[in-house]
Amino acid sequence: GSGGTDVVTLDAAGGTLTVSALEILVGGSGTDLVTLGATGNTVLLRGLETLTGAAGTDIITVGDTGTTMTVGLMETLAGGAGTDVITIGA
């Protein structure tokens, strides 16, 4: 991402990627494995299955649709209005 609000929406095929400096990340209907870059991140997300942090402070807010996912190496994780099921991974 860069200046301004960066929004990434993943397609239905699922994907494995590393992202940095995004403000909003929306997973597709496939299985999404996302690693946050090492700069520290503050992200609003929905629809991801696996999210892994890196060096830096990662602050994650889950969208209001309800999310089931596995997270690792996060410093702050806040749920949304929906029912969120979060598993803490390695």
C-alpha positions as YAML, in Angstrom:
chain: A
units: angstrom
residues:
- id: 1
  name: GLY
  ca: [0.00, 0.00, 0.00]
- id: 2
  name: SER
  ca: [0.90, 3.66, -0.12]
- id: 3
  name: GLY
  ca: [-0.62, 6.96, 0.95]
- id: 4
  name: GLY
  ca: [-4.40, 7.06, 1.16]
- id: 5
  name: THR
  ca: [-6.72, 4.15, 1.90]
- id: 6
  name: ASP
  ca: [-5.60, 0.92, 0.26]
- id: 7
  name: VAL
  ca: [-8.25, -1.79, -0.19]
- id: 8
  name: VAL
  ca: [-7.41, -5.30, -1.43]
- id: 9
  name: THR
  ca: [-10.14, -7.85, -2.19]
- id: 10
  name: LEU
  ca: [-9.02, -11.41, -2.92]
- id: 11
  name: ASP
  ca: [-10.84, -13.47, -5.54]
- id: 12
  name: ALA
  ca: [-12.70, -16.74, -5.04]
- id: 13
  name: ALA
  ca: [-9.73, -18.95, -5.95]
- id: 14
  name: GLY
  ca: [-7.97, -18.26, -2.64]
- id: 15
  name: GLY
  ca: [-4.40, -17.12, -2.38]
- id: 16
  name: THR
  ca: [-1.16, -16.98, -0.44]
- id: 17
  name: LEU
  ca: [0.39, -13.52, -0.19]
- id: 18
  name: THR
  ca: [2.36, -11.05, 1.91]
- id: 19
  name: VAL
  ca: [0.96, -7.54, 2.33]
- id: 20
  name: SER
  ca: [2.17, -4.30, 3.90]
- id: 21
  name: ALA
  ca: [0.70, -0.87, 4.52]
- id: 22
  name: LEU
  ca: [-2.90, -1.82, 3.70]
- id: 23
  name: GLU
  ca: [-5.87, -0.39, 5.53]
- id: 24
  name: ILE
  ca: [-8.57, -2.88, 4.41]
- id: 25
  name: LEU
  ca: [-8.14, -6.53, 3.35]
- id: 26
  name: VAL
  ca: [-11.11, -8.68, 2.27]
- id: 27
  name: GLY
  ca: [-10.72, -12.41, 1.64]
- id: 28
  name: GLY
  ca: [-12.51, -14.31, -1.11]
- id: 29
  name: SER
  ca: [-14.51, -17.52, -0.79]
- id: 30
  name: GLY
  ca: [-11.39, -19.67, -1.26]
- id: 31
  name: THR
  ca: [-8.76, -20.34, 1.42]
- id: 32
  name: ASP
  ca: [-6.61, -17.24, 1.98]
- id: 33
  name: LEU
  ca: [-3.23, -17.41, 3.74]
- id: 34
  name: VAL
  ca: [-1.94, -13.90, 4.42]
- id: 35
  name: THR
  ca: [1.31, -12.79, 6.06]
- id: 36
  name: LEU
  ca: [1.74, -9.18, 7.15]
- id: 37
  name: GLY
  ca: [4.95, -7.42, 6.14]
- id: 38
  name: ALA
  ca: [7.59, -6.49, 8.69]
- id: 39
  name: THR
  ca: [6.81, -2.77, 8.92]
- id: 40
  name: GLY
  ca: [3.93, -3.07, 11.40]
- id: 41
  name: ASN
  ca: [0.36, -2.88, 10.17]
- id: 42
  name: THR
  ca: [-3.07, -1.56, 11.14]
- id: 43
  name: VAL
  ca: [-5.69, -3.42, 9.09]
- id: 44
  name: LEU
  ca: [-9.46, -3.93, 8.94]
- id: 45
  name: LEU
  ca: [-10.16, -7.40, 7.56]
- id: 46
  name: ARG
  ca: [-12.95, -9.78, 6.61]
- id: 47
  name: GLY
  ca: [-13.13, -13.27, 5.18]
- id: 48
  name: LEU
  ca: [-9.58, -14.51, 5.79]
- id: 49
  name: GLU
  ca: [-8.77, -18.00, 7.01]
- id: 50
  name: THR
  ca: [-5.14, -17.55, 8.15]
- id: 51
  name: LEU
  ca: [-3.31, -14.34, 9.11]
- id: 52
  name: THR
  ca: [0.28, -14.21, 10.37]
- id: 53
  name: GLY
  ca: [2.04, -11.10, 11.64]
- id: 54
  name: ALA
  ca: [5.71, -10.24, 11.34]
- id: 55
  name: ALA
  ca: [8.15, -7.84, 13.00]
- id: 56
  name: GLY
  ca: [6.60, -4.55, 13.97]
- id: 57
  name: THR
  ca: [3.34, -3.92, 15.79]
- id: 58
  name: ASP
  ca: [0.30, -5.43, 14.07]
- id: 59
  name: ILE
  ca: [-3.13, -4.06, 15.00]
- id: 60
  name: ILE
  ca: [-6.00, -6.01, 13.44]
- id: 61
  name: THR
  ca: [-9.72, -5.21, 13.53]
- id: 62
  name: VAL
  ca: [-12.11, -7.90, 12.29]
- id: 63
  name: GLY
  ca: [-15.04, -6.66, 10.15]
- id: 64
  name: ASP
  ca: [-18.67, -6.92, 11.26]
- id: 65
  name: THR
  ca: [-19.62, -9.96, 9.15]
- id: 66
  name: GLY
  ca: [-18.29, -12.58, 11.58]
- id: 67
  name: THR
  ca: [-15.00, -14.33, 10.88]
- id: 68
  name: THR
  ca: [-13.45, -17.73, 11.58]
- id: 69
  name: MET
  ca: [-9.67, -17.73, 11.23]
- id: 70
  name: THR
  ca: [-6.30, -18.67, 12.66]
- id: 71
  name: VAL
  ca: [-3.91, -15.86, 13.63]
- id: 72
  name: GLY
  ca: [-0.32, -15.79, 14.78]
- id: 73
  name: LEU
  ca: [2.23, -13.18, 15.87]
- id: 74
  name: MET
  ca: [-0.38, -10.45, 16.44]
- id: 75
  name: GLU
  ca: [-0.01, -7.73, 19.04]
- id: 76
  name: THR
  ca: [-3.63, -6.47, 19.02]
- id: 77
  name: LEU
  ca: [-6.75, -8.19, 17.65]
- id: 78
  name: ALA
  ca: [-10.23, -6.66, 18.01]
- id: 79
  name: GLY
  ca: [-13.45, -8.41, 16.98]
- id: 80
  name: GLY
  ca: [-16.31, -6.85, 15.06]
- id: 81
  name: ALA
  ca: [-20.07, -6.95, 15.64]
- id: 82
  name: GLY
  ca: [-20.51, -10.44, 14.16]
- id: 83
  name: THR
  ca: [-19.55, -13.71, 15.85]
- id: 84
  name: ASP
  ca: [-15.80, -14.20, 15.48]
- id: 85
  name: VAL
  ca: [-14.05, -17.52, 16.09]
- id: 86
  name: ILE
  ca: [-10.31, -16.94, 16.40]
- id: 87
  name: THR
  ca: [-7.70, -19.68, 16.86]
- id: 88
  name: ILE
  ca: [-4.27, -18.62, 18.04]
- id: 89
  name: GLY
  ca: [-1.66, -20.40, 15.91]
- id: 90
  name: ALA
  ca: [2.12, -20.54, 16.05]
...
